[in-house]
Amino acid sequence: MRGRSSFALRAATASAVVMLVLSLLGSGWGWLRAEAALRQQLDLALAAEAEGFLREYEDFGLRGLAGAVEAYSRRRGPLFVALLAPDGRTIAGRMPAAPPALRGFANLPGTGERPSLRVLGGTLASGATLLVAADLTPVDRAASALAWTPPIAGGAAALLALLLGFIAAARMEGRLAGATSAALGVMEGDLTRRLPLSGRGDEFDRLTATFNTLLGRIEALMVAQRQVTDDIAHDLRSPLSRLRQLLEGGLAAARDPARDADVMARALEELDSVLASFASLLRIARAESGVLRQGFAPLDLSALITDCAEIFTPVAEEGGRVMTCDITPGVTLEGDAALLRQAVVNLIENALVHGGTHVVLRVKPGPVIEVEDDGPGIPESEREAVTRRFHRLDRSRSTPGTGLGLALVAAAARAHGGALILESGASGHGLRARLELHTAAR
């Protein structure tokens, strides 16, 4: 395992160092606080004991105090008590060496034979000195014991953090190794590879699922790109070949203005067909790239479809067809007006060219756009295929067209967060093309 480059191990090591530093700082602070608290309690105990001896002195005088001190010393109480004469001579009690003129609290350092003492001293009215002292050794031991608790706990936590860091680093490296292998496979061209999931549903699985979705999208785009390339090479070869044959034939023949003009006119028709195909491909590519979303703006969908209906109603009448409209007013959304207009135009033109005698144009809240005809319709097995680029039904190959109309409609629907749904008409015959739009409908 490459420990130095493992993020989990570096994080665990950093956490362990921080824990140790904080535990040492806490140890010092805890020792100071514990010692201060314990000495405060010790001072209170010394003061309380001295208060009791002073009451003995007030009630029974110096002789009574000496008796009380001597009796306490014989009992070997937890404190040292001594009554000293003005010249430093011990009158009663026991006390390691202490200065006779001690007033208030003081610390007396210990020697090899004498412990460190906390002493409270005071001079009585008779000139004698009363000393009450306690051994500081238990206080220092208690403070030290409390002070060592944080480093011990911190050291244990640091070791545990390092152990968990090693375990996490090993597991993470194992999971990342699988992800790296899959990514290298994708880089080498295997777009079917996916990152492995552990099945635990954790954040790594969620991230992996997102990347797998991304890889699936990339695979679909690459497949679509190859399909488009193949379709362009296949479907544009014919008009370009016809154009070349037409021009070669015109050049090989003797010059005849009328025939040359006819050749040029037919050549222009072929070029217009090729250019129309490329223009449709560009519009589809722009719709599928998501670039158009940046320019989406609020638009009145009902008014846009009404304009299309006003243009194509006379066209339908000239062709001996009837076009009726059922447009709900006030349907709005945020979208690209030009792209939606082109999509609706394609649906209407398909219905007029390949449908029956009656075409119905509807706009419903949702928003939903429907174009329905009573023609032969599209077999259910072909409905998905006709939305692909350059795909045309056999019966439609004799009519003008590029096979890109419904592909553009489907791309426009996806660009607006919706879908193109092809189904049979209300009577079970014909075709109903329903364009569902879900982008910021209001």
C-alpha positions in Angstrom: 0.0 0.0 0.0 1.4 3.4 -0.9 1.1 4.8 2.6 2.6 8.3 1.9 0.1 8.9 -0.9 -2.9 7.7 1.0 -5.3 10.5 1.9 -7.0 8.4 4.6 -3.7 7.5 6.3 -2.4 11.1 6.1 -5.7 12.3 7.7 -5.4 9.6 10.4 -1.8 10.6 11.1 -2.7 14.3 11.3 -5.6 13.5 13.6 -3.3 11.4 15.9 -0.7 14.2 16.1 -3.4 16.7 16.9 -4.8 14.4 19.6 -1.4 14.0 21.2 -0.6 17.7 21.2 -4.0 18.6 22.6 -3.7 15.9 25.3 -0.3 17.2 26.4 -1.7 20.7 26.5 -4.7 19.4 28.4 -2.4 17.6 30.7 -0.6 20.7 31.8 -3.7 22.7 32.2 -5.4 19.9 34.1 -2.4 19.5 36.4 -2.4 23.2 37.2 -6.2 23.3 37.8 -6.2 20.1 39.8 -3.3 21.2 42.0 -4.9 24.6 42.6 -8.3 23.0 43.5 -6.7 20.4 45.8 -4.6 23.0 47.6 -7.6 25.3 48.0 -9.4 22.4 49.7 -6.3 21.7 51.8 -6.1 25.4 52.9 -9.8 25.2 54.0 -9.1 22.1 56.1 -6.1 23.8 57.7 -8.1 26.9 58.5 -10.9 24.9 60.0 -8.5 23.0 62.2 -6.7 26.1 63.3 -10.1 27.7 64.1 -10.9 24.8 66.5 -7.5 25.2 68.3 -8.1 29.0 68.6 -11.4 28.3 70.3 -9.6 26.0 72.8 -7.1 28.9 73.5 -10.0 31.4 74.0 -11.8 29.1 76.4 -8.9 27.5 78.4 -5.9 29.6 77.8 -2.4 28.6 76.7 -2.3 25.6 79.0 -5.6 24.3 77.6 -4.4 24.8 74.0 -1.2 23.0 74.8 -3.2 20.0 76.1 -5.4 20.0 73.0 -2.4 20.1 70.7 -0.6 17.3 72.6 -3.8 15.2 72.5 -4.2 15.7 68.7 -0.6 14.8 68.1 -0.8 11.6 70.1 -3.8 10.5 68.0 -1.7 10.9 64.9 -4.2 12.8 62.9 -3.8 13.7 59.2 -2.3 17.1 60.1 0.8 18.3 61.9 0.0 20.6 64.9 2.6 22.3 67.1 2.6 25.1 69.7 5.9 27.0 69.8 7.3 29.3 72.5 8.4 32.8 71.4 12.0 31.5 71.3 11.1 28.7 68.9 11.0 26.0 71.5 8.2 23.3 71.0 5.7 23.5 73.8 3.4 20.8 72.6 2.7 18.8 69.5 4.9 17.7 66.6 6.0 19.6 63.6 8.9 19.2 61.1 11.3 22.2 61.2 9.5 25.4 60.7 10.3 29.1 61.3 8.8 30.4 64.5 7.7 33.7 63.0 5.5 32.2 60.3 2.3 34.1 59.6 -0.4 32.9 57.3 0.0 30.2 54.7 3.4 29.0 53.4 4.9 26.1 51.5 7.9 24.4 53.2 10.0 22.4 50.7 10.9 18.9 51.8 14.2 17.3 52.3 15.3 13.7 52.2 13.7 13.0 55.6 11.0 15.6 55.7 8.1 15.9 53.2 6.9 19.1 51.6 4.4 20.9 53.8 1.6 23.4 53.5 1.7 25.4 56.8 -0.7 27.8 58.4 0.8 29.8 61.2 -0.3 32.5 63.6 1.0 34.3 66.7 -1.2 34.2 69.8 -1.6 37.0 72.4 0.8 35.3 74.7 3.5 35.4 72.1 3.4 31.7 71.3 3.0 30.5 67.7 0.4 28.0 66.6 1.3 26.0 63.5 -1.0 23.7 61.6 0.5 21.8 58.6 -0.3 19.1 56.1 1.8 16.9 53.9 1.7 18.0 50.2 2.7 14.6 48.9 -0.9 13.2 48.5 -2.0 16.4 46.8 0.9 16.3 44.3 0.2 12.6 43.6 -3.5 13.3 43.0 -2.7 16.2 40.7 -0.2 14.1 38.8 -2.7 11.2 38.5 -5.3 13.6 37.0 -2.7 15.2 34.8 -1.6 11.9 33.3 -5.2 10.9 32.3 -5.4 13.1 29.2 -2.0 12.0 27.7 -2.9 8.3 28.2 -6.4 8.8 26.7 -4.9 10.9 23.9 -2.2 8.3 23.2 -4.8 5.5 23.0 -7.0 7.6 20.8 -4.0 8.4 18.5 -3.1 4.7 18.2 -6.7 3.9 17.4 -6.8 6.7 14.8 -3.7 5.3 13.1 -5.2 1.8 13.1 -8.4 3.0 11.7 -6.4 5.1 9.2 -4.6 2.0 8.0 -7.8 0.1 7.6 -9.6 2.9 5.9 -6.6 3.5 3.6 -6.6 -0.2 2.6 -10.3 -0.3 1.9 -10.2 3.0 0.0 -7.3 1.9 -2.1 -9.0 -1.3 -2.9 -12.1 0.5 -4.1 -10.1 3.1 -6.0 -8.1 0.4 -7.7 -11.3 -1.0 -9.2 -12.4 2.5 -10.2 -9.0 3.2 -11.7 -9.1 -0.1 -13.7 -12.5 0.7 -15.1 -11.5 4.3 -15.9 -8.4 3.0 -17.8 -10.6 0.6 -19.7 -12.8 3.5 -20.7 -9.8 5.6 -21.8 -8.7 2.7 -23.9 -12.0 2.7 -25.7 -14.1 0.2 -23.8 -17.1 2.4 -23.2 -19.1 -0.5 -21.7 -16.9 -0.5 -18.6 -18.5 0.7 -15.3 -17.1 1.5 -11.9 -17.7 -1.3 -9.3 -20.3 -0.8 -6.6 -19.8 -2.2 -3.1 -23.5 -2.4 -2.4 -23.3 -0.6 0.9 -25.1 2.5 -0.4 -22.6 4.9 1.1 -21.3 8.1 -0.3 -18.7 6.3 -2.4 -21.5 4.2 -4.0 -23.5 7.3 -4.6 -20.5 8.9 -6.3 -19.8 5.8 -8.3 -23.4 5.6 -9.4 -23.2 9.2 -10.6 -20.0 8.4 -12.6 -21.6 5.3 -14.0 -24.5 7.4 -15.2 -22.1 9.8 -16.7 -20.2 7.0 -18.5 -23.5 5.7 -19.8 -24.3 9.1 -21.1 -20.9 9.3 -22.8 -21.4 5.9 -24.3 -24.8 6.9 -25.7 -23.3 10.1 -27.1 -20.4 8.2 -28.7 -22.8 5.6 -30.1 -25.0 8.4 -31.4 -22.0 10.1 -32.9 -20.9 7.0 -34.7 -24.5 6.5 -35.9 -24.7 10.0 -37.2 -21.4 9.6 -39.0 -22.5 6.3 -40.6 -25.9 7.8 -41.4 -24.3 10.9 -43.0 -21.9 8.7 -45.0 -24.8 6.5 -46.1 -27.6 8.9 -46.7 -25.7 11.8 -48.2 -23.7 9.6 -50.6 -26.8 9.2 -52.8 -27.6 12.9 -53.4 -23.9 13.7 -53.8 -23.4 10.9 -56.3 -26.4 12.0 -58.2 -25.1 15.5 -58.3 -21.7 14.3 -59.6 -23.3 12.2 -62.3 -25.6 15.1 -63.2 -22.6 17.5 -63.6 -20.4 14.9 -65.4 -23.3 14.3 -67.8 -23.7 18.0 -68.4 -20.0 18.5 -69.0 -19.8 15.6 -71.4 -22.7 16.7 -73.6 -22.5 19.4 -76.2 -23.3 22.9 -74.9 -27.1 23.6 -75.1 -28.3 26.6 -73.1 -31.7 25.1 -72.3 -30.3 21.7 -71.3 -27.4 23.3 -69.3 -30.0 25.5 -67.4 -32.0 22.3 -66.6 -28.8 20.6 -65.4 -27.9 23.6 -63.2 -31.5 23.7 -61.8 -31.4 20.0 -60.9 -28.0 20.4 -59.4 -29.2 23.2 -57.2 -32.1 21.0 -56.1 -29.6 18.3 -55.0 -27.4 20.9 -53.3 -30.4 22.3 -51.5 -31.3 18.9 -50.3 -27.8 18.3 -48.9 -27.7 21.7 -47.3 -31.1 21.1 -45.7 -29.8 17.9 -44.3 -26.8 19.5 -42.8 -28.9 22.4 -41.4 -31.2 19.9 -39.7 -28.3 18.0 -38.3 -26.8 21.2 -36.9 -30.1 22.1 -35.3 -30.4 18.7 -33.8 -26.8 18.9 -32.4 -27.5 22.3 -30.9 -30.7 21.0 -29.3 -29.0 17.9 -27.8 -25.8 19.7 -26.6 -27.8 21.8 -24.1 -26.4 25.1 -25.5 -29.9 26.4 -26.3 -30.9 26.2 -22.6 -28.7 29.2 -21.8 -30.9 31.3 -24.0 -34.3 30.0 -22.9 -36.8 32.8 -22.3 -40.5 33.0 -21.3 -42.8 32.6 -24.3 -46.5 32.3 -25.0 -46.8 28.8 -26.4 -50.4 29.2 -27.3 -49.7 32.3 -29.4 -46.7 30.5 -31.1 -48.9 27.5 -32.1 -51.7 29.8 -33.2 -49.3 31.5 -35.6 -48.3 28.1 -37.0 -51.9 27.1 -37.5 -52.7 30.3 -39.4 -49.9 29.5 -41.8 -50.7 25.9 -42.4 -54.5 26.0 -42.5 -54.6 27.4 -46.0 -51.9 25.0 -47.1 -54.0 22.1 -45.8 -57.1 23.4 -47.7 -55.1 23.7 -50.9 -54.2 20.0 -50.6 -57.8 19.0 -50.0 -57.4 18.4 -46.3 -59.1 19.8 -43.2 -57.0 21.2 -40.3 -58.8 22.0 -37.0 -57.3 23.5 -33.9 -58.0 23.1 -30.2 -55.5 25.5 -28.5 -55.9 26.3 -24.9 -55.0 30.0 -24.4 -52.5 31.3 -22.0 -50.2 28.3 -21.9 -46.6 29.6 -21.3 -43.2 28.2 -20.6 -39.5 29.0 -20.8 -37.9 27.7 -23.9 -36.5 28.4 -27.4 -39.2 29.8 -29.6 -37.4 29.0 -32.9 -36.7 25.4 -32.0 -40.3 24.8 -30.8 -41.7 26.4 -33.9 -39.5 24.2 -36.2 -40.6 21.1 -34.2 -44.3 22.0 -34.6 -43.8 22.8 -38.3 -42.2 19.3 -38.8 -45.1 17.6 -37.1 -47.7 19.4 -39.1 -45.8 18.8 -42.4 -45.5 15.1 -41.6 -49.3 14.9 -41.0 -50.1 16.8 -44.2 -47.8 14.7 -46.3 -48.2 11.3 -44.8 -51.5 11.5 -43.0 -55.1 11.3 -44.1 -57.7 14.0 -44.8 -58.1 15.4 -41.4 -55.4 16.9 -39.1 -56.0 18.2 -35.5 -53.6 20.5 -33.7 -53.9 20.8 -30.0 -52.2 22.7 -27.1 -53.0 21.6 -23.5 -51.7 22.8 -20.1 -48.7 20.8 -19.1 -47.7 22.0 -21.6 -48.5 19.4 -24.2 -48.6 19.8 -28.0 -50.5 17.2 -30.1 -50.7 16.8 -33.8 -53.1 14.0 -34.8 -54.1 12.7 -38.3 -56.3 9.9 -39.6 -53.8 8.5 -42.1 -52.1 5.0 -42.1 -50.0 5.9 -39.0 -46.7 4.3 -38.1 -46.4 0.6 -37.0 -45.7 0.3 -33.3 -42.5 -1.5 -34.0 -41.2 1.5 -36.1 -42.2 4.3 -33.8 -38.9 4.4 -31.9 -36.8 4.0 -35.0 -38.4 7.0 -36.9 -37.1 9.4 -34.3 -33.5 8.5 -35.3 -31.6 10.5 -37.8 -32.2 9.6 -41.5 -34.7 6.8 -40.7 -37.6 6.7 -43.1 -40.4 4.2 -43.6 -40.4 2.2 -46.8 -43.6 3.9 -48.1 -42.1 7.3 -47.5 -38.9 6.9 -49.5 -40.7 8.0 -52.7 -41.7 11.4 -51.1 -39.3 14.3 -50.6 -37.6 14.5 -47.2 -34.4 13.9 -45.3 -35.5 11.6 -42.6 -34.5 14.2 -40.0 -37.9 15.8 -39.2 -39.0 13.6 -36.2 -35.4 13.4 -35.0 -35.4 17.2 -34.6 -38.8 17.1 -32.9 -37.5 14.5 -30.4 -34.3 16.5 -29.8 -36.4 19.6 -29.2 -38.5 17.8 -26.7 -35.5 16.5 -24.8 -34.0 20.0 -24.8 -37.1 21.3 -23.0 -37.1 18.5 -20.5 -39.8 16.4 -22.2 -40.3 13.7 -24.7 -41.9 12.9 -28.1 -44.5 10.2 -27.8 -46.0 8.5 -30.9 -49.2 6.6 -30.6 -52.3 5.6 -32.5 -55.1 8.2 -32.9 -58.2 8.4 -30.8 -60.1 6.0 -33.2 -57.3 3.5 -33.2 -56.2 4.6 -36.6 -53.8 7.3 -37.8 -51.0 8.8 -35.7 -51.0 11.1 -32.7 -47.7 12.8 -32.1 -47.6 14.2 -28.5 -44.9 16.6 -27.6 -44.6 16.9 -23.8 -42.6 19.8 -22.4 -41.5 20.0 -18.8 -39.2 23.0 -18.7 -40.3 25.7 -16.3 -43.9 25.4 -17.3 -46.0 28.2 -15.7 
